């Protein structure tokens, strides 16, 4: 399930996002309210406006604000905000592709690499979307995304990462793919190559048929096969890829259960206009608790109010 990246630009009631275009949208009025809020250090007003406008509308507000006030909105927000609230509202100001590029950069910044975030984005975005994200990454950071990823990873995991970054849907024959994967499993050390090739180049419907038959042939669930036959970062990456092919919303819901702030921000902002309703439903089914309630147990203050506004409601 690979949503078109700019689906949010044609949002309407009845979609699977929680943030929809504001029907009575007046960007000049919003810009003036935001300017006054910055002067008064009024974070509540910033949250009310920015969480109730679609990303496309927020981009218009940013442009109008700069034109009318001759000031940069993000700079003004950094002066009066701090911590998690500042980070969340600044993420809301980013365009979709810039936001994903930012998340990838953060995943590779500093000591260590956040492999799960790299895999999450690579597995849940289409090849076309990833090309746009790579262009945005180059614009923002003056670096090549592929080279940065190669520098941060190694071995078969690096090959998997690069295959996902450059993925393109190629038609395959289900039976032939099953034979290739089964043959690799019958070797003393499972060959990673066919797994990388097949799982990064076929559409999800095709792969679900392959998985179903492979489970019958081996007598094991896909996750058990990966766990048993592979190791290290490659095993982690392959498990995430399999989960995203089988049920991306469930995988994202699992990611949210840890309530790590950067992960909560990343997923909720990225998916707020696409499929956050599906992720909410998966979270409820997985944990027995609504995402709306879970957020209230882990976060506080205006930051919590902003997250609840994006989440929208109980399930």
Secondary structure, DSSP 8 states (H G I E B T S, - for coil): ----TTGGGG--TTSS-S----TT--HHHHHHHHHHHHHTT-HHHHHHHHTTS-HHHHHHHHHHHHHHHSS-HHHHHHHH--HHHHHHHHHHHS-HHHHHHHHHHHHHSSSS--HHHHHHHHHHS-HHHHHHHHHHHHHHHSS-HHHHHHHH--HHHHHHHHHHHT-------HHHHHHHHHHHHHSSS--HHHHHHHHTTS-HHHHHHHHHHHHHHHSS-HHHHHHHH--HHHHHHHHHHHHHHHHHHHHHHHHHHT--HHHHHHHHHHHTTTTHHHHHHHHHHHHSS-HHHHHHHH--HHHHHHHHHHH-S--
